[in-house]
Amino acid sequence: MPTLVVETAKLKCSFGDSSSDLTVTSNTDVSSEGQKAATVLDFMPNANIMPFGNCSSIANPQVASATAAAQGTLTPQPCVPAVVAPWAPGSSVVNICGAPALTDNSKCNCMWAGIIEITKAGQENTQVGG
């Protein structure tokens, strides 16, 4: 069964070179183990999802430009998350403040082809369905 994600969750992007932290802004009332519970609406770049170090996706215009300037040698650039849609799938049975609870099996996509995953839910004891 999926685990509820809370504010101290750790995230990883498939094109980033470091992990990132989740910041919960969609909920101020519901907590688990003393930390704010996340919802699928906690997906905003630089508000909920912080940068992942350097980006190595050639779909990122900054990386493409730097790589071209280096005669085709991949040249990672600072990550600027470009997420435009909520996490999916989220819980099918638990809503928090009107939105599905964020679960540790949820993912979201960066416009630059990265897949953002939850590597640590921030707590281990509260499980939510689907």
Secondary structure, DSSP 8 states (H G I E B T S, - for coil): --BB-BTT-EEEETTBSS-EEB---S-SS-EETTEEB-BTT---BTTTB---SEE--TTSHHHHHHHHHTTT----EE----B-S--BS--SS-EETTEEB-BTT-EEEBTTS-EEEEEE-S-SS-B---
